[in-house]
Amino acid sequence: QPYSHSQRYLLAITVDAAINAGNSGGPVFSDTGELVGIAFQALEGAENTGHIIPPPVIEHFISGVAKFGPECYQGFPADGIKTQQLTNATLRKYLGIGDGIRGVLVNTVYFANTCDGVLEKNDIVTSVAGNPVANNGTVAFGRYGRVDLSIVFTLEQVGSTIDLDIIRKGKTMTVQVTAKPFTRLVPLSEHDIKPRYFIYCGLVFQPLSYDYLDAIDGGSPVLTAAFYAGQQKADQLELVVLSHTLSDKVNIGYDRITDAPIKSVNGQKIRDLADLVEKVESSKELYLRICTAEDQDVIVIPSPTNKE
């Protein structure tokens, strides 16, 4: 279930009780007086139906803060993989998977996440932390029934190790991954974090994020595609955009270039906002040539060393 503030898919319980704005955050008790969770959001499009945060998620937060401290707690890890169900008989036959094998096929391993550097494309994951994986990608989870295998990863603390049973090129093996903080090319909702930006010659540069897209009502197809399908790489940890221009004679004619992804500075690809700042401030050239994605626009402005 996606949590409305973070947009993360975490364990949640659906209840037949209305949760309205202003009454979320309260305790939820069973008919025997047992605390079963915390009310936190309504189910859109349904009446008298809401969601509560279950004990495993609450316990993860409490134990994580106790272990790392409130300033160093890094939240809920993610598996960092895109998987495909193995319910199709033809697909299983093509992959050479016997009837007795249950699991999911790994299609993508995302950079810098938990399984990066350990799992590979076309691996078959059959068990996570001792929990057998069904062909539909679920695992048994106590009294909560069956849940997506990603839930097992989210309930581990950052830094803990997780054993995975996999099949790689027909060979069965056990590998171990270390739970890492959830990362994306375009971050999801960020709370209590001040926006980062860099202003040079009146040009305002910012990292693209869910909150940024929400503020501009979605943005261009390029930005939307980056949010849904963009992937981090070693040479691109975040997508930097030119959000707008503060008018000045030095940037005349550039004011129409807004919400534009930045590709490079003087021919050098931009890794993240800090990298853009470094490339601008350390430039020895007289001019900075800033190119947007696919070279749709070219911006030329004086470098810090240009005293003209």
Disulfide bonds with the S-S distance in Angstrom:
none
